[in-house]
């Protein structure tokens, strides 16, 4: 027994044996690898796209892809924050349309506002109104889900229908035109040779990567999504964090709606309808679990980038745009199947 102890505890002279990686370090490596899982697919799609049409890799086309995905990407970021907590927010697509719609209604249609006894909203207040509407929607969702304990899926589904009906009601089913410059600037401006909406989207994702990956708030979100009871027992104020996540997500959806309204210089009554399908497709293919506690902001970004690159390749190949929803659904099914095969458990 002494000999055994001496041979196993005495390191070779002049050298120390390498320490085995800790479980936390091992899991960190796996997480980083999962974050990069879509990078080969993105490269492959870029190669295929260049073969389908040489225009694909041109600077103008790549900027077009980034701009067209920038608004939906912010919605994906918003949904990712909520999904990581173990909840989901279907109403984001309606917030995407209603928030800029209300601001446009108050600025552009004075007849309606006077009929309600309101003054015309000054142009400079349009953007704060957009963000405030988003915050109010998130607060109401939080009230119903967190305070009253209602099912998040049903609450946000009902909110989606209510908000969509409200936008249709205030617009009369028509499109708001003649938006003030304050509402069109971010969607139409160019910064450093690229559309401003691209820079805004990239900045928000960078902030999201830092907050969710390197701060106490981010760790709290993952803890709640992994096990809310354990997170509560660890001293995390789960209700407050969930409420804040819902509010932040709705504000991001309102900002995304402002960007696309600025790019179109209009707010259609149907703005945002069906966007939730692309949002979930991008999040799921990016590795964000619908059960909560898993996924990353970078993975979500690669998911939406891959999805829009595929759509762009199909467009350049002459495939009709009506096949987009088919693609979104197929992406979700393939992502779930691959997750099941590679991880032993589907990211649902």
N, C-alpha and C positions, 0 to 999 in steps of 0.2 A: 504493500500500500504506500509506504513512503517513497519507493522508487517511482511509482506511478505519479504521485503528486509532484515529485521533483521534475519529471520529464515533461509534464504538461504545463507547469507554471513557470519554468525557467525559459526565457526567450533566448534565442541565439545571441552570442556576444556581438555587440556593436550594431545590433539591428532590433527593431521592435516589430512584432507581427502586425499586419494590417488588421484594423478593427472591422468586424463585419458591419455592413450597413444596417442602421436601425430601421424598424418598421416605418417610422415617420419619414425617413429619408427615402426609403424604397417607394412609399406611396407618393412622395413628392415627384420622384422620377417618372412614375407611371402617369401622374397627372399631367406633367409636362409633355409626355409622349402623346397622350390623348388630345392635348391642345393642338398638337401638330399633325394629327391624324389626317386631316383633310388637305394638307399642303401638297402631297403627291397627286391627289385628285385634281386640285386646282391647276397644277402644272400640266397634268394630262389634258385637261379641258382646254388650256391655252394652246397646247400643241395641236389638238384636234381642230380648234377654232382657226388657227393659222392655216391649216390644210384646207378647211372648208372655204375660207375666204381670207385672203391676205390682209384685208382691211381690219380684221379682228385685232391684230396687235398694233395697229396705228394709235398714235397718241390721242387723236380725237375720239376714236371708238372707245378706248379705255377710259377716258374721262367721261364719256357718255354712260358707260356701264356704272362707274362710280357715282355719277350724279343721279342716275335713275334708281340706284339702290339706296342712296343716302337717307331718304325719308323712311323707307321701310326698315332700313338698318337701325334707325333710332327706335322704331317700334319693337324690333327684335331685342334691342338692349333693354327696353322697358319690360317686355315680357320675360326676359331672362331673369331680371331682378325678382319678379314675382314668382316665377317658377322655382327658383332656388330656395325660396321659403316654403315650398310645398303647396302653394296656391296657384291659381291662374286667373287672368283677367281678360275675358272675352270682349269687354266693353272698350278696349283700347282703340279698336278700329272706328268706333263711333265717336269717341273723344277726338280722334284724328280729324274728323269732319266737323263736329259740332263746335269745338273751341274756336277755330278761325271763323266758322259760320256765324256765331253770335257776335263776334267783333265786327265782322263785315255788315251784319244786320244793323248794328247800332251806328255804324259810320256811314254806310252807303244808302240805307233806306230810311230817311227821316220821316216819311209818312207813317210808317209803322211805329216808330219810336214816339212820335207825337201822339199817335192814337192811344198809346199807353201812358201818356203824360210825362214822357221822358224827353230830355234835350238830346240833340245830336251829340254823339260821342266825339270828342276831339281826336284828330288823327294820331296824335302822339300817345294816346292811351290805348290804342288798339292792341298793341303787343302785350302790355300788362294784362289786358282783359283776357286775351287768349290763354296766357299762363294761369291766370286766376281761375278761369273756368275749368282748366285741367285739374288744378289743385282741389277745387270744390267737388268735382266728380270723384277724385280719389278719396277725399274725406268721407263722402257719402258711402262709397264702397267699403271703406274701413269701418264706418259706423255699423253697417249691416253685417259685415263678415266678422269683425273683431268684437265689437261691443255686444251685438245680439246673437252671435254665434251661428249665423245662417250659412248654408252651403255656398262656398265661393263660386262654384261653377254656375249654379242657378242664379245667384245674385247678379253676377256680371253678365250672364246671358240676358236676364231681364233688363239690366241697365243698357245693354247694347241696343235692345229693341226700343226702349224709352228714348234714348238719345237720338237714335236714327229717326224716330217719329218726330222728335222735337225739331231737328234740323229741317225735315221736310215741311213741318208746320210753319216755321218762321220764314222759310224761303219760298213757300208756296209751290214747292217742287221745282223751282227755277234756280238758275245759277247767279250768284252774286258777282258782278263785274265792277270795274272802276275802283279797285281797292286802293287805299292810300299807300304812299311810298313806304311808310313805316312797316306795312304788312308784306310788301313785295321785295324789300331790299335783300333780306337774307337768301331768298329763293332765286334772285336774279343777279346778284352782285358777283364779281370775280375778284378773288384774292390770290395774288402771286401766280397768276396764270391758270387758276383752276376755280370752278364754281365755289362760292362761299359755303354752300350746303355740304360739300365734301369735307371741307375743313371743320365745319361744326360737328359733323358726324364723327370724324376721326378723333377730334378733341374729346367728345363725350365718351367714346369707347376707351380712349386712353385713361380718362378719369375713372371709368368703370373698372378697368383692369386694376388700377391702383387701389381703389376703394374696396372692391370685393376680394382682391388677392392679398392685400398687405395692411389692412386696418382692422380694428376691433369690430367695427360695424359689419364688415364683410364676413368675418368669422361668425358673428352673431346670426347673420342671414343663413349661412350654411348650417349652423348648429340647429336653428329652428327647423329648417327643411329636413335635416337628418332625424331629429327627434325633439319635438317641441317640448315634451314633458321634461326631458333631460336638460334641455336648454333653460327651461324655467327653474329647474332645481339648481342649476349652476349660477343662478342670479341674473340671467338675461331677462330684460323686460320684454318678453315676447310680444305682448299686445302692442306696445309702443313701436317696436321695430317693424311689425307687420303693417301697422297703420302707416308708418312713414314710407315703407316700401310701396304701398299702394298709391300714396300721394305722389311720390317721386315718379312712379311709372306713368301715372296719368299726366303729369306735367310734361314728361318727355314725349308722350303721345301728342299732346297739344302743340308742342314745339315742332314735332315732325309735320303735323298738319299745317302749321304756319309756313314751313319751308316749301311744301308742295303747292300751297296756295300762292306763295310768292312766285314760284316757278311758272305756274299756270296763269298768274295774274287774275285768278278767279277762285271762287269756292262753289263747286257743284253741289247740288242737293244730295248726290250719291257719293260724295267724297268718302273714301275709306271702305266702302262696301266690298266685302270679300277679301280685304287685306289680311285678315286674321289667318287665312289659310297659308299665305306666304310666310307669315310671321312664325307660325308653328312649324312649318316645314323647315325653315332656316334654323330655328332653335333646336329642333330634334336632330337634324343632320349634323348640327354643330356639337352634339353630345350633351345637351342640357336635358336632364331627366324631368319627366312630368310628375315624378313622385317627390321631387325636391331634394336638396342637399348635394346635388351633383351637377357638374357642368362649369363652364367658365365663360367670361365675357369674350376672351379671344376666340374660343371655340365657336361661340355664337356668331362672331364676325366672319370667321372663315366659312361658316354655314351659309350666311346670306350672300357672301361674295361668290361662293361656288354656285349657288342657285341662280343668281343673276348672270353669271358667266354662261351657264348652260342655256338660259333663256336667250341671251344675246347670240350664242352660236346657232340656236334653232332659228332665230329671226334672220340671221345672215344666210342660213341655208334655205330660207323660203318657207319654213313651217308656219302655218297660221297661228296667230296669237291666241285663238280660242282653245288651243291645246295647253295653255299655261296651267289651268287648274288641274288637268290630268297629271301634268308634271309634278305639281306640288304634292298631290296625293301619293303619287308613285314614290317620290323622294321620302316621304314620311314612312311608308311601308318598307322601303328598302333599308332606311336607316334603322328602324326597329329590328328588322331581321338580322342585319349585320351586327347590331349591338347584342342580340340574343346569342348569335354564334360565337362572337369573340369574347363577350364578357360573361356569358352564362346566365345573364338576366337582362331582359329588355329594359331600355331606358324609358319607361312609361310612367 
